[in-house]
Amino acid sequence: MSARHFLSLMDCTPQELNSLIRRGTELKDLRNRGVRYEPLRSRVLGMIFEKASTRTRLSFEAGMIQLGGQAIFLSPRDTQLGRGEPISDCAIVMSRMLDAVMIRTFAHSTLVEFAAHSRVPVINGLSDDLHPCQLLADMQTFLEHRGSIQGKTVAWIGDGNNMCNTYIEAAIQFDFQLRVACPEGYEPNADFLAQAGDRVKVVRDPREAVAGAHLVSTDVWTSMGQEEEALQRLALFAPYQVNKALLDLAADDVIFMHCLPAHRGEEISVDLLDDPRSVAWDQAENRLHAQKALLELLVEHAHHA
């Protein structure tokens, strides 16, 4: 199978990732100037959702339409990967009809197995392990606001979840230092930490993590599927709220990011998204532009392969 997949930031070289996020900014500029650009005319993206989504669905669907193609939304009711039909069979059949497939799923192994049997590009729209599309948007946003992130310091505050794992991959690929502040027992995946070596440091104190940081990022404390742990997590994570006082300990030119949805009063203070240091709205919009750059790269590559 010559199809090129995007299941993780490690599926690209650092050079490719940097050109992807620069391309995202170019596509954003084209759209802002009202220039029609439709390289994916008559191409179709299938979007398989096993988990709910607002931004992922909107950004991929709008992105395909803006690039001249179309997207088909398959809800959990429409497809039950591996329940009733093997994932490999789904992948073989669907990839004969579509030009690319985006999957938002629980087990990362679902993506890997689907990709192994797909003749078209497969994109990770989020798994329990990783959320690489979000990091493309985050890196594009940093570049637009502050220039290159290489050599900078990034702080991740809160749960060592799929977003945190992806920040670890980003530290490797975009060459920055990452400090993760999380409660004991909520560390990011040990395999990712091992891969990153001394590029990533795990600490308990959020103030230690943000000291001098150029980018501070967080996420909800309770992710989809963990609702029964919510109360216990609220108590445990309370000291990890990102607020104005915590940001004040970071670099003077710090920017704050949150992949949304945000629970104001929990992982962030009620007023944080209104702070001038927050770029969360630009970051959310950049999902659209970064993913358009990704779709352009993968689908065009598949077409020429």
Disulfide bonds with the S-S distance in Angstrom:
none
